């Protein structure tokens, strides 16, 4: 029995020694792997990794164009539903135009009447000139009669009473001449340095036509830009007031990404640096490309509804986040994989290029976002005004020609 234990003991000890040796070898190998990995990570970080900053606190944002009425009215038609593609100028909502059309007709009639009244003012100037010329002839005649009778009175050929009558006639003619001159001056003041279209009365009446026309045009609400309809709340028969949001149009080709980086990540971030983006919607298989457009001028908490009041003493220091706007630079990527407002994104900024500025150094030289659909309404109103003025001036001229031919 003791002999068997003696023989087994060396074998067991040898096996334990071998296992211990293998463990030491594995530990040494593991240590070498860890050290090599640490060295490799350190080299990668200082050579490449430190030149990238990423965050998953990023979201798609864009212009949301609100469709709001400019006048009160009752909705009679809706032209698009949520998700529909619409083009600039396409009808979205129509209001009952009856009241606006009546007001437009009244303003047109008022403009036509004003044009004719102003033409009468110009005619009055000509009439006053003719009256002044007639008074001048009468004054010259009265003066000549008085001079002739004055000479005759000296020789006793006429009585002093007749000379007094001639003197009174001369005074009356002079007074009439002065009155005619004042009348001409008064009538000239009303039309001096103007034509019919630029006369103040006509311009005031034209402004009323312009407003009435715009009110009529605004009963039809159109899409200001190309985009997709969202947030439709309007219903047929609804009585709407100016400023009420009826729906929105979102141009999905004019979107960007707002990435909220920690303040510790912004040291080397500059405007113009390239960015790679991934969307949670499509995953890592789809990559978008962009560039840093601007760095926020304040942290998110500073512009929140209830900003932190650190001076009150109830203060905990936390790392702040600053919004960074990233412009998408490849429109074809959006065509193939469209994004929506509010989608979550992951943004990785390449910091190698340090030539850009941290803040813009020049002011914008042109509008960032515009529409021309409302200018068309004003152009049409001006065309209508010109037409009314031209037609009434032409009718007046034709009436004068007919009167002259009859006489």
DOBAZA-473663 format. One record per residue: x, y, z of N, C-alpha, C in turn; residue number from 0. Coordinates in steps of 0.2 Angstrom, whole numbers, always signed. Atoms other than C-alpha are relative to their C-alpha. Layout:
BEGIN
((X,Y,Z),(X,Y,Z),(X,Y,Z),NUM),
...
END
This chain:
BEGIN
((+4,-6,+0),(+0,+0,+0),(+4,+6,+0),0),
((-5,-5,-1),(+14,+12,+5),(+4,+1,-7),1),
((-4,+0,+7),(+23,+7,-11),(-3,+3,-5),2),
((+4,-3,+5),(+9,+12,-22),(+0,+7,+1),3),
((+1,-7,-1),(+7,+29,-14),(+7,+3,-2),4),
((-7,-3,+2),(+26,+32,-16),(+1,+0,-7),5),
((+0,-1,+7),(+25,+28,-34),(-4,+5,-4),6),
((+5,-5,+3),(+10,+39,-38),(+2,+7,+1),7),
((-1,-7,-2),(+16,+54,-29),(+5,+4,-5),8),
((-5,-3,+4),(+31,+58,-41),(-4,+2,-7),9),
((+4,-1,+6),(+19,+56,-56),(-5,+6,+0),10),
((+5,-6,-1),(+6,+68,-49),(+4,+7,+1),11),
((-4,-6,-1),(+19,+81,-44),(+3,+2,-7),12),
((-2,-2,+7),(+26,+80,-62),(-6,+3,-4),13),
((+6,-2,+3),(+8,+83,-69),(-1,+7,+2),14),
((+1,-7,-3),(+6,+98,-58),(+5,+5,-2),15),
((-5,-4,+2),(+22,+105,-63),(-1,+2,-7),16),
((+1,-1,+7),(+18,+104,-81),(-6,+5,-1),17),
((+5,-4,+1),(+1,+112,-79),(+1,+7,+3),18),
((-3,-6,-2),(+9,+126,-69),(+4,+4,-5),19),
((-4,-3,+5),(+21,+129,-83),(-4,+3,-6),20),
((+5,-2,+6),(+7,+130,-96),(-4,+6,+2),21),
((+3,-6,-2),(-2,+143,-85),(+4,+6,-1),22),
((-5,-5,+1),(+13,+153,-84),(+1,+3,-7),23),
((-1,-1,+7),(+16,+152,-102),(-6,+4,-3),24),
((+6,-3,+3),(-2,+157,-106),(-1,+7,+3),25),
((+0,-6,-3),(-1,+171,-94),(+5,+5,-3),26),
((-5,-5,+3),(+15,+178,-101),(-3,+1,-7),27),
((+2,-1,+7),(+7,+176,-119),(-6,+5,+0),28),
((+6,-5,-1),(-9,+185,-113),(+3,+7,+2),29),
((-3,-7,-2),(+2,+199,-105),(+3,+3,-6),30),
((-3,-3,+6),(+12,+201,-121),(-5,+2,-5),31),
((+5,-3,+4),(-4,+202,-131),(-3,+6,+2),32),
((+3,-6,-3),(-11,+215,-119),(+5,+6,-1),33),
((-5,-5,+1),(+5,+225,-120),(+0,+2,-7),34),
((-1,-2,+7),(+6,+224,-139),(-7,+4,-2),35),
((+7,-4,+2),(-13,+229,-140),(+1,+7,+3),36),
((+0,-7,-2),(-10,+244,-129),(+5,+4,-4),37),
((-5,-4,+4),(+6,+249,-139),(-4,+2,-7),38),
((+3,-1,+6),(-4,+247,-155),(-6,+5,+1),39),
((+5,-5,-1),(-19,+257,-148),(+3,+7,+1),40),
((-4,-6,-1),(-7,+270,-142),(+2,+3,-6),41),
((-2,-2,+7),(+1,+271,-159),(-5,+3,-4),42),
((+5,-1,+5),(-15,+271,-168),(-3,+7,+3),43),
((+3,-6,-3),(-22,+285,-156),(+4,+6,-2),44),
((-4,-6,+1),(-8,+297,-158),(+1,+1,-7),45),
((-1,-1,+8),(-6,+294,-177),(-6,+1,-3),46),
((+6,-1,+4),(-24,+293,-182),(-6,+1,+4),47),
((+6,+0,-4),(-37,+290,-168),(-2,+7,+3),48),
((+1,-6,-3),(-35,+307,-160),(-2,+6,-5),49),
((+2,-5,+5),(-39,+316,-176),(-8,-1,-2),50),
((+7,+1,+2),(-57,+310,-176),(-4,+1,+7),51),
((+5,-1,-6),(-72,+315,-164),(-6,-3,-3),52),
((+6,+2,+2),(-88,+306,-165),(-5,+1,+6),53),
((+5,-1,-5),(-105,+307,-156),(-6,-4,-3),54),
((+7,+2,+3),(-122,+298,-158),(-6,+4,+3),55),
((+5,-5,-2),(-131,+313,-150),(-1,+5,-6),56),
((+0,-4,+6),(-135,+319,-168),(-7,-2,-3),57),
((+7,+0,+3),(-152,+322,-177),(+0,+4,-6),58),
((+1,-4,+6),(-158,+327,-194),(-5,+5,+1),59),
((+4,-6,-1),(-165,+344,-195),(-1,+3,-7),60),
((+1,-3,+7),(-171,+355,-209),(-5,+6,+1),61),
((+4,-5,+0),(-182,+369,-214),(-7,-3,+0),62),
((+7,+2,+0),(-201,+367,-210),(-4,+6,-1),63),
((+4,-6,+2),(-211,+379,-220),(-7,+0,+2),64),
((+7,+0,-3),(-227,+383,-211),(-5,+3,-6),65),
((+5,-3,+5),(-243,+386,-222),(-5,+3,+5),66),
((+5,-3,-4),(-253,+399,-213),(-4,+5,-4),67),
((+4,-5,+4),(-267,+410,-219),(+2,+7,+2),68),
((-1,-7,-1),(-265,+429,-221),(-6,+4,+1),69),
((+7,-3,-1),(-284,+433,-220),(-4,-6,+3),70),
((+5,+5,-3),(-298,+425,-211),(-5,-2,-6),71),
((+5,+3,+5),(-310,+413,-221),(-2,-7,+2),72),
((+3,+7,-1),(-319,+397,-222),(+4,-5,-5),73),
((-4,+5,+4),(-309,+382,-229),(-5,-4,-5),74),
((+5,+4,+5),(-318,+375,-245),(+4,-5,-4),75),
((-3,+5,+3),(-304,+364,-252),(+7,-1,+3),76),
((-7,+2,-2),(-288,+355,-247),(+3,-4,-5),77),
((-3,+3,+6),(-276,+350,-260),(+6,-5,+1),78),
((-5,+5,-1),(-263,+339,-252),(-1,-3,+7),79),
((+1,+4,-6),(-262,+326,-238),(+8,-1,+3),80),
((-7,+2,-3),(-247,+321,-226),(+3,-5,-4),81),
((-4,+4,+4),(-233,+314,-235),(+0,+1,-8),82),
((+0,-1,+7),(-238,+320,-252),(+6,+5,-3),83),
((-5,-4,+3),(-225,+328,-264),(-4,+6,-3),84),
((+3,-6,+3),(-229,+346,-269),(+5,+4,-3),85),
((-5,-5,+3),(-221,+359,-280),(-2,+7,+1),86),
((+1,-7,-1),(-219,+377,-278),(-5,+3,-4),87),
((+6,-3,+4),(-235,+386,-283),(-6,-4,+0),88),
((+6,+4,+0),(-246,+371,-281),(-5,+2,+6),89),
((+6,-2,-5),(-263,+374,-272),(+0,-5,+6),90),
((+0,+4,-6),(-263,+367,-254),(-7,+1,+3),91),
((+7,-2,-4),(-279,+376,-246),(-3,+5,-4),92),
((+4,-5,+3),(-293,+386,-253),(-5,+3,+5),93),
((+6,-3,-4),(-304,+398,-244),(-5,+3,-4),94),
((+6,-3,+4),(-321,+405,-249),(+2,+7,-2),95),
((-3,-7,+2),(-316,+420,-260),(-6,+5,-1),96),
((+5,-4,+2),(-333,+428,-261),(+1,+7,+3),97),
((-1,-6,-3),(-330,+442,-249),(+6,+4,-3),98),
((-6,-3,+3),(-313,+446,-256),(-1,+2,-7),99),
((+1,-2,+7),(-319,+446,-274),(-5,+6,+0),100),
((+4,-6,+0),(-333,+459,-269),(+4,+6,+2),101),
((-4,-6,-2),(-320,+470,-261),(+5,+2,-5),102),
((-4,-2,+6),(-309,+469,-276),(-4,+3,-5),103),
((+4,-4,+5),(-323,+474,-288),(-1,+7,+3),104),
((+1,-7,-2),(-326,+489,-277),(+6,+4,+0),105),
((-6,-4,+1),(-308,+494,-277),(+1,+2,-7),106),
((-1,-2,+7),(-307,+493,-295),(-4,+5,-3),107),
((+4,-6,+2),(-322,+504,-298),(+2,+6,+3),108),
((-2,-6,-3),(-315,+516,-285),(+6,+3,-4),109),
((-6,-3,+4),(-298,+517,-295),(-3,+3,-7),110),
((+2,-2,+7),(-307,+519,-312),(-4,+7,+1),111),
((+3,-7,-1),(-318,+534,-304),(+6,+5,+2),112),
((-5,-4,-2),(-302,+541,-296),(+4,+3,-6),113),
((-4,-2,+6),(-293,+541,-313),(-4,+5,-4),114),
((+4,-5,+3),(-307,+550,-321),(+0,+7,+3),115),
((+0,-7,-4),(-308,+563,-307),(+7,+3,-1),116),
((-7,-3,+1),(-289,+566,-309),(+1,+3,-7),117),
((+0,-3,+7),(-291,+568,-328),(-4,+6,+0),118),
((+4,-6,+0),(-304,+581,-324),(+4,+6,+3),119),
((-4,-5,-3),(-291,+590,-313),(+5,+3,-6),120),
((-4,-3,+6),(-280,+591,-329),(-4,+4,-4),121),
((+4,-4,+4),(-294,+597,-339),(-2,+7,+3),122),
((+2,-6,-3),(-298,+610,-326),(+6,+5,-1),123),
((-6,-4,+1),(-280,+617,-328),(-1,+3,-7),124),
((+1,-2,+7),(-283,+619,-347),(-6,+5,+0),125),
((+6,-4,+0),(-300,+627,-343),(+2,+7,+3),126),
((-2,-6,-4),(-292,+639,-330),(+5,+4,-5),127),
((-4,-4,+4),(-279,+644,-343),(-4,+4,-5),128),
((+4,-3,+5),(-292,+648,-356),(-4,+6,+3),129),
((+4,-5,-4),(-302,+658,-343),(+5,+6,+1),130),
((-5,-6,-1),(-286,+668,-339),(+1,+4,-6),131),
((-1,-4,+6),(-283,+672,-357),(-6,+4,-2),132),
((+6,-4,+2),(-301,+678,-359),(+0,+6,+5),133),
((+0,-6,-5),(-299,+689,-343),(+6,+5,-2),134),
((-5,-4,+2),(-283,+696,-350),(-2,+4,-6),135),
((+3,-4,+6),(-291,+701,-366),(-5,+6,+3),136),
((+5,-4,-3),(-305,+709,-356),(+3,+6,+4),137),
((-4,-5,-4),(-292,+718,-345),(+3,+5,-5),138),
((-3,-4,+5),(-283,+725,-360),(-5,+5,-3),139),
((+5,-4,+3),(-299,+731,-367),(-3,+6,+5),140),
((+2,-4,-5),(-305,+739,-351),(+5,+6,+1),141),
((-5,-5,-1),(-288,+748,-349),(+0,+5,-6),142),
((+0,-4,+6),(-288,+754,-367),(-6,+5,+0),143),
((+6,-4,-1),(-306,+761,-364),(+1,+5,+5),144),
((-1,-5,-6),(-301,+770,-348),(+5,+5,-3),145),
((-5,-5,+2),(-286,+778,-356),(-3,+5,-6),146),
((+3,-4,+5),(-296,+784,-371),(-5,+5,+3),147),
((+5,-4,-3),(-310,+791,-360),(+4,+5,+4),148),
((-4,-5,-4),(-297,+799,-349),(+3,+6,-4),149),
((-2,-5,+4),(-290,+809,-363),(-6,+5,-3),150),
((+6,-4,+2),(-307,+814,-369),(-3,+4,+6),151),
((+3,-4,-6),(-312,+820,-351),(+4,+6,+1),152),
((-4,-6,-1),(-297,+832,-351),(-3,+5,-5),153),
((+2,-5,+5),(-304,+840,-367),(-8,+2,+2),154),
((+7,-2,-2),(-322,+840,-359),(-5,-3,-5),155),
((+5,+4,+5),(-329,+828,-373),(-4,-4,+3),156),
((+4,+5,-4),(-336,+816,-360),(-1,+3,+7),157),
((+1,-3,-7),(-343,+819,-343),(+5,-4,+5),158),
((-4,+3,-5),(-333,+814,-327),(-4,-6,+2),159),
((+3,+6,-2),(-347,+801,-323),(+2,-6,-5),160),
((-2,+5,+4),(-343,+792,-339),(+7,-3,+1),161),
((-6,+2,-1),(-325,+792,-335),(+1,-5,+7),162),
((+0,+4,-7),(-329,+785,-317),(-2,-7,-2),163),
((+2,+6,+2),(-338,+771,-326),(+5,-4,-3),164),
((-6,+3,+3),(-323,+767,-336),(+5,-3,+5),165),
((-5,+2,-5),(-312,+767,-321),(-3,-6,+4),166),
((+3,+6,-3),(-324,+755,-312),(+1,-6,-4),167),
((+0,+6,+4),(-324,+743,-327),(+7,-2,+0),168),
((-7,+2,+0),(-305,+743,-327),(+2,-3,+7),169),
((-2,+3,-7),(-304,+739,-308),(-3,-7,+0),170),
((+4,+7,+0),(-317,+725,-311),(+4,-5,-4),171),
((-3,+4,+4),(-307,+718,-325),(+7,-2,+3),172),
((-6,+1,-3),(-291,+719,-315),(-1,-6,+6),173),
((+1,+4,-6),(-299,+710,-300),(-2,-7,-3),174),
((+2,+7,+3),(-306,+696,-312),(+6,-3,-3),175),
((-6,+3,+3),(-289,+694,-320),(+4,-3,+6),176),
((-4,+2,-6),(-281,+692,-302),(-3,-7,+2),177),
((+4,+6,-2),(-295,+679,-298),(+1,-6,-4),178),
((-1,+6,+5),(-292,+669,-314),(+7,-2,+1),179),
((-7,+2,-1),(-273,+669,-310),(+0,-5,+6),180),
((+0,+5,-6),(-276,+662,-293),(-4,-6,-1),181),
((+3,+7,+2),(-288,+649,-299),(+4,-4,-4),182),
((-5,+4,+4),(-275,+643,-312),(+5,-3,+5),183),
((-5,+3,-5),(-262,+642,-298),(-2,-5,+4),184),
((+3,+6,-4),(-274,+632,-287),(+0,-6,-4),185),
((+1,+6,+4),(-278,+620,-301),(+7,-3,-2),186),
((-7,+3,+2),(-259,+618,-306),(+3,-4,+6),187),
((-2,+3,-6),(-255,+614,-288),(-2,-7,+1),188),
((+3,+6,+0),(-266,+599,-289),(+3,-6,-4),189),
((-3,+5,+5),(-257,+591,-304),(+7,+1,-2),190),
((-7,-2,+1),(-240,+599,-304),(+5,-6,+0),191),
((-6,+5,+0),(-225,+587,-308),(-3,-7,+1),192),
((+3,+6,+0),(-237,+572,-310),(-3,-2,-7),193),
((+5,+2,+5),(-245,+561,-323),(-5,-4,+3),194),
((+6,+3,-3),(-261,+551,-320),(+2,-5,+4),195),
((-1,+5,-4),(-253,+536,-314),(+4,+1,+7),196),
((-3,-2,-6),(-242,+545,-301),(-3,+5,+4),197),
((+4,-5,-4),(-255,+557,-295),(-2,-4,+7),198),
((+1,+3,-6),(-257,+554,-276),(-7,-3,+1),199),
((+7,+3,-1),(-276,+551,-277),(+0,-7,-4),200),
((+0,+7,+4),(-273,+537,-291),(+4,-5,+4),201),
((-4,+4,-3),(-259,+530,-281),(-3,-3,+7),202),
((+4,+2,-6),(-270,+529,-265),(-5,-5,-2),203),
((+5,+5,+2),(-284,+520,-275),(+3,-6,-3),204),
((-4,+6,+2),(-271,+509,-283),(+2,-5,+6),205),
((-2,+4,-6),(-265,+504,-266),(-6,-5,+3),206),
((+6,+3,-3),(-283,+499,-261),(-1,-6,-5),207),
((+1,+6,+4),(-284,+488,-277),(+5,-5,+1),208),
((-6,+5,-1),(-267,+480,-274),(-2,-4,+7),209),
((+2,+4,-6),(-273,+475,-256),(-5,-4,-1),210),
((+5,+4,+1),(-289,+469,-262),(+1,-6,-4),211),
((-2,+5,+5),(-281,+459,-276),(+4,-5,+4),212),
((-4,+5,-4),(-269,+451,-263),(-4,-4,+4),213),
((+5,+4,-5),(-283,+447,-251),(-3,-6,-4),214),
((+3,+5,+4),(-291,+438,-266),(+4,-6,-1),215),
((-5,+5,+2),(-276,+429,-271),(+2,-4,+6),216),
((-2,+4,-6),(-272,+424,-253),(-6,-5,+2),217),
((+5,+5,-2),(-289,+414,-252),(+3,-6,-3),218),
((-3,+7,+3),(-278,+401,-262),(+7,+0,+3),219),
((-7,+1,-4),(-263,+396,-251),(+3,-6,-4),220),
((-4,+4,+4),(-250,+388,-262),(+7,-2,+4),221),
((-6,+2,-3),(-234,+379,-258),(+6,+5,-2),222),
((-6,-5,+1),(-219,+391,-256),(+6,-3,-4),223),
((-6,+3,+2),(-206,+378,-260),(-2,-7,-2),224),
((+1,+7,+1),(-205,+360,-267),(+2,-4,+7),225),
((-1,+4,-6),(-206,+347,-253),(-6,-5,+1),226),
((+5,+5,-3),(-217,+335,-243),(-4,+3,+5),227),
((+5,-2,-4),(-233,+339,-234),(+1,-4,+7),228),
((+0,+3,-6),(-232,+336,-215),(-5,+4,+5),229),
((+4,-3,-6),(-243,+340,-199),(-6,+4,-3),230),
((+6,-3,+3),(-259,+344,-209),(-5,-1,+6),231),
((+5,+0,-5),(-272,+349,-196),(-7,+4,-3),232),
((+6,-3,+2),(-284,+359,-207),(-6,-5,-3),233),
((+5,+3,+2),(-301,+353,-211),(-5,+4,-5),234),
((+5,-4,+4),(-315,+358,-224),(-5,+2,+4),235),
((+5,-3,-4),(-327,+370,-217),(+3,+3,+6),236),
((-3,-4,-5),(-315,+376,-204),(+1,+7,-1),237),
((-1,-7,+0),(-315,+394,-200),(+7,+2,+3),238),
((-7,-2,-2),(-297,+400,-200),(+1,+7,+1),239),
((-2,-6,-2),(-289,+415,-193),(+8,+1,-3),240),
((-7,-2,+2),(-272,+424,-199),(+5,-3,+5),241),
((-5,+3,-5),(-257,+415,-192),(-1,-7,+2),242),
((+1,+7,-2),(-265,+398,-189),(+4,-5,-4),243),
((-4,+5,+4),(-253,+384,-194),(-5,-6,-3),244),
((+4,+5,+3),(-263,+373,-206),(+3,-6,-2),245),
((-5,+5,+1),(-249,+362,-212),(+7,+2,-1),246),
((-7,-2,+1),(-231,+362,-216),(+3,-4,-6),247),
((-3,+3,+5),(-220,+358,-231),(+7,+0,+1),248),
((-7,+2,-2),(-203,+350,-228),(+4,-1,-7),249),
((-4,+2,+5),(-190,+351,-242),(+6,-4,+2),250),
((-5,+5,-2),(-180,+335,-239),(+6,+0,-3),251),
((-7,-1,+4),(-166,+340,-251),(+3,+6,+3),252),
((-4,-6,-4),(-162,+355,-239),(+0,-2,+7),253),
((+0,+2,-7),(-159,+346,-223),(+8,+0,+2),254),
((-6,+1,-3),(-144,+345,-211),(+0,-4,+6),255),
((+0,+4,-6),(-138,+336,-196),(+3,+5,+6),256),
((-3,-4,-6),(-136,+345,-179),(+3,-6,+5),257),
((-4,+5,-4),(-123,+335,-169),(+2,+3,+6),258),
((-2,-3,-7),(-121,+339,-150),(+6,-3,+3),259),
((-6,+3,-3),(-103,+336,-146),(+1,+3,+7),260),
((-2,-2,-6),(-96,+337,-129),(+5,+6,-1),261),
((-5,-6,+0),(-86,+353,-125),(+7,-2,-1),262),
((-7,+2,+0),(-70,+343,-123),(+1,-3,-7),263),
((-1,+2,+7),(-72,+337,-141),(+1,+5,-5),264),
((+0,-5,+5),(-72,+354,-149),(+7,+4,-1),265),
((-6,-3,+1),(-54,+359,-147),(+3,+1,-7),266),
((-3,+0,+7),(-48,+355,-164),(-5,+0,-6),267),
((+6,+0,+5),(-65,+356,-173),(+0,+6,-3),268),
((+0,-6,+4),(-65,+368,-187),(-6,+0,-6),269),
((+5,+0,+5),(-78,+374,-200),(+3,-3,-7),270),
((-2,+2,+7),(-76,+365,-217),(+3,-7,+1),271),
((-3,+7,-1),(-69,+348,-209),(-5,-5,-3),272),
((+4,+5,+3),(-76,+333,-218),(-3,-5,+6),273),
((+4,+4,-5),(-89,+322,-208),(-3,-6,-4),274),
((+3,+6,+3),(-95,+304,-211),(-6,-1,+5),275),
((+6,+1,-4),(-113,+300,-205),(-3,-6,-1),276),
((+4,+6,+1),(-123,+285,-202),(-7,+1,+4),277),
((+7,-1,-2),(-142,+284,-199),(-2,-6,+3),278),
((+3,+6,-3),(-150,+272,-187),(-5,-3,-4),279),
((+5,+3,+4),(-163,+270,-200),(+3,-5,-5),280),
((-3,+4,+5),(-151,+262,-213),(+6,-4,+3),281),
((-6,+4,-3),(-137,+256,-201),(+6,+2,-3),282),
((-6,-1,+2),(-119,+255,-205),(+2,-1,-7),283),
((-1,+2,+7),(-121,+249,-223),(-1,+7,-4),284),
((+1,-6,+3),(-126,+267,-228),(+4,+6,+3),285),
((-3,-5,-2),(-114,+281,-226),(-1,+7,-4),286),
((+1,-7,+3),(-117,+300,-229),(+6,+4,+1),287),
((-6,-4,+0),(-104,+313,-232),(-2,+7,+1),288),
((+1,-7,-1),(-104,+331,-226),(+6,+4,+3),289),
((-6,-4,-3),(-94,+345,-218),(-3,+4,+5),290),
((+2,-5,-5),(-95,+356,-203),(-1,+6,-3),291),
((+2,-7,+2),(-105,+371,-207),(+1,+5,+5),292),
((+0,-5,-5),(-105,+380,-191),(+1,-4,+7),293),
((+0,+2,-7),(-101,+378,-172),(-4,+4,+4),294),
((+5,-4,-4),(-114,+383,-160),(+4,+6,+4),295),
((-3,-6,-4),(-111,+400,-151),(-2,-1,+7),296),
((+2,+1,-7),(-118,+393,-135),(-2,-8,+1),297),
((+2,+7,-1),(-122,+376,-126),(-7,+0,+0),298),
((+7,+1,+0),(-138,+368,-127),(-4,+2,+7),299),
((+3,-2,-7),(-142,+372,-108),(-1,+7,+0),300),
((+0,-7,+0),(-138,+390,-111),(-7,+3,-3),301),
((+6,-3,+3),(-153,+392,-123),(-6,-4,+1),302),
((+6,+4,-2),(-165,+380,-115),(-5,+4,+3),303),
((+6,-4,-3),(-182,+386,-109),(+1,+2,+7),304),
((-1,-1,-7),(-176,+385,-91),(+8,-1,+1),305),
((-7,+0,+0),(-157,+389,-92),(+2,-1,+8),306),
((-3,+2,-6),(-146,+383,-77),(+2,+7,+4),307),
((-2,-6,-4),(-144,+396,-63),(+6,-2,+5),308),
((-5,+2,-4),(-127,+392,-57),(+2,+4,+6),309),
((-2,-5,-5),(-125,+407,-46),(-4,-1,+6),310),
((+4,+1,-6),(-139,+401,-34),(+3,-5,+5),311),
((-3,+5,-5),(-127,+388,-26),(-2,-7,-1),312),
((+2,+7,+2),(-137,+373,-32),(+3,-2,-7),313),
((-4,+1,+7),(-124,+368,-45),(+4,-6,+0),314),
((-4,+6,+1),(-116,+352,-51),(+3,+1,-7),315),
((-4,-1,+6),(-102,+353,-64),(-1,-6,-4),316),
((+0,+6,+5),(-106,+342,-79),(+3,+3,-7),317),
((-2,-2,+6),(-99,+342,-96),(-6,+2,-5),318),
((+5,-3,+4),(-109,+353,-108),(+1,-3,-7),319),
((+0,+2,+7),(-114,+349,-126),(-1,+6,-4),320),
((+0,-6,+4),(-112,+362,-140),(-3,-3,-7),321),
((+3,+2,+6),(-123,+360,-156),(+5,+2,-6),322),
((-4,-1,+6),(-113,+358,-172),(-4,-2,-6),323),
((+4,+1,+6),(-122,+360,-189),(+5,-3,-5),324),
((-4,+3,+5),(-116,+348,-202),(-4,+0,-7),325),
((+3,+0,+6),(-121,+351,-220),(+2,-6,-4),326),
((-1,+6,+5),(-124,+336,-232),(+2,+2,-6),327),
((-3,-3,+6),(-113,+338,-247),(-1,-5,-6),328),
((+1,+5,+6),(-119,+323,-258),(-7,-1,-1),329),
((+7,+0,+1),(-137,+326,-264),(-2,-7,-3),330),
((+2,+6,+2),(-136,+309,-273),(-1,-5,+5),331),
((+1,+5,-5),(-135,+300,-257),(-7,+1,+3),332),
((+7,-1,-3),(-151,+308,-251),(-5,-3,-5),333),
((+4,+3,+5),(-159,+303,-268),(-1,-8,+1),334),
((+0,+7,+0),(-154,+285,-265),(-3,-2,+7),335),
((+2,+2,-7),(-157,+284,-246),(-3,+7,+4),336),
((+3,-6,-3),(-169,+299,-241),(+0,+0,+8),337),
((+1,-1,-7),(-169,+305,-223),(-6,+4,+2),338),
((+6,-3,-2),(-183,+312,-213),(+2,+5,+6),339),
((-1,-4,-5),(-183,+326,-200),(+0,-4,+7),340),
((+0,+3,-7),(-178,+320,-182),(+3,-7,+0),341),
((-3,+6,+0),(-170,+304,-187),(+7,+0,+4),342),
((-6,+0,-4),(-155,+299,-176),(+6,-2,-4),343),
((-6,+1,+4),(-138,+299,-183),(+6,-1,+4),344),
((-6,+1,-3),(-120,+295,-179),(+5,+4,-4),345),
((-5,-5,+4),(-107,+309,-184),(+7,-1,+2),346),
((-7,+1,-2),(-88,+306,-185),(+3,+6,-4),347),
((-3,-6,+3),(-78,+322,-189),(+7,-1,-1),348),
((-7,+1,+1),(-61,+321,-197),(+4,+7,+2),349),
((-3,-6,-2),(-50,+334,-188),(+7,+1,-3),350),
((-7,+0,+3),(-34,+332,-199),(+1,+8,-3),351),
((-1,-7,+3),(-37,+349,-208),(-2,+5,+5),352),
((+1,-5,-5),(-35,+363,-196),(+0,+7,-3),353),
((+0,-6,+4),(-36,+377,-209),(-6,+5,+1),354),
((+6,-4,+0),(-54,+382,-206),(+0,+4,+7),355),
((+1,-4,-6),(-60,+395,-193),(-5,-4,+5),356),
((+4,+3,-5),(-69,+390,-177),(-7,+4,+0),357),
((+6,-4,+1),(-82,+404,-180),(+0,+4,-7),358),
((-1,-3,+7),(-87,+412,-197),(+3,+7,+1),359),
((-4,-6,+0),(-77,+427,-202),(-3,+5,-5),360),
((+4,-4,+4),(-89,+434,-215),(-7,+0,+1),361),
((+7,+0,-1),(-107,+439,-215),(-3,-3,-7),362),
((+3,+3,+6),(-119,+430,-228),(-2,+6,-5),363),
((+1,-5,+5),(-121,+439,-244),(-6,-1,-4),364),
((+6,+1,+4),(-137,+432,-251),(-5,-4,+5),365),
((+5,+4,-4),(-153,+424,-243),(+2,-7,+0),366),
((-1,+7,-1),(-151,+407,-236),(-6,-4,-3),367),
((+6,+4,+2),(-169,+401,-241),(-5,+5,-3),368),
((+5,-5,+3),(-181,+411,-253),(-6,-4,-3),369),
((+5,+2,+4),(-197,+409,-262),(-2,+6,-4),370),
((+2,-6,+4),(-204,+419,-277),(-7,-1,-2),371),
((+7,+1,+2),(-222,+413,-277),(-4,+6,+2),372),
((+4,-6,-2),(-229,+428,-268),(+2,+6,-4),373),
((-1,-6,+4),(-220,+440,-279),(-4,+0,-6),374),
((+4,+1,+6),(-230,+433,-294),(-7,+3,+2),375),
((+7,-3,-2),(-246,+439,-284),(+1,+7,-1),376),
((-1,-7,+1),(-239,+456,-283),(+0,+3,-7),377),
((-1,-2,+7),(-234,+457,-301),(-7,+0,-3),378),
((+7,+0,+3),(-252,+452,-306),(-4,+5,+2),379),
((+3,-6,-3),(-259,+465,-295),(+2,+7,-4),380),
((-3,-6,+3),(-248,+479,-303),(-3,+0,-7),381),
((+2,+1,+6),(-253,+472,-320),(-8,+2,-1),382),
((+7,-2,+0),(-272,+474,-316),(-1,+8,+1),383),
((+0,-7,-1),(-269,+492,-310),(+2,+4,-6),384),
((-2,-3,+6),(-260,+497,-325),(-5,+0,-6),385),
((+5,+1,+5),(-274,+490,-336),(-6,+5,+1),386),
((+5,-4,-1),(-287,+499,-327),(+1,+8,-1),387),
((-2,-7,+2),(-278,+516,-328),(+0,+1,-7),388),
((-1,+0,+7),(-274,+513,-346),(-7,+1,-4),389),
((+6,+0,+3),(-292,+509,-351),(-4,+6,+2),390),
((+4,-6,-1),(-300,+524,-342),(+4,+6,-3),391),
((-3,-5,+4),(-287,+536,-349),(-1,+0,-7),392),
((+2,+1,+7),(-290,+529,-366),(-7,+2,-2),393),
((+7,-2,+1),(-309,+531,-364),(-1,+7,+0),394),
((+1,-7,+0),(-307,+549,-359),(+3,+3,-6),395),
((-3,-3,+6),(-296,+553,-374),(-5,-1,-6),396),
((+5,+1,+6),(-309,+545,-386),(-6,+4,+1),397),
((+6,-5,-1),(-323,+555,-378),(+2,+7,-2),398),
((-2,-7,+3),(-313,+571,-381),(+0,+0,-7),399),
((+0,+0,+7),(-311,+566,-399),(-7,+0,-3),400),
((+7,+0,+2),(-329,+562,-401),(-3,+7,+1),401),
((+3,-7,-1),(-334,+579,-393),(+3,+5,-5),402),
((-3,-4,+5),(-322,+588,-404),(-3,+0,-7),403),
((+2,+1,+7),(-328,+580,-420),(-8,+3,+0),404),
((+6,-3,+0),(-346,+585,-415),(-1,+7,-1),405),
((+0,-8,+0),(-342,+603,-412),(+2,+2,-7),406),
END
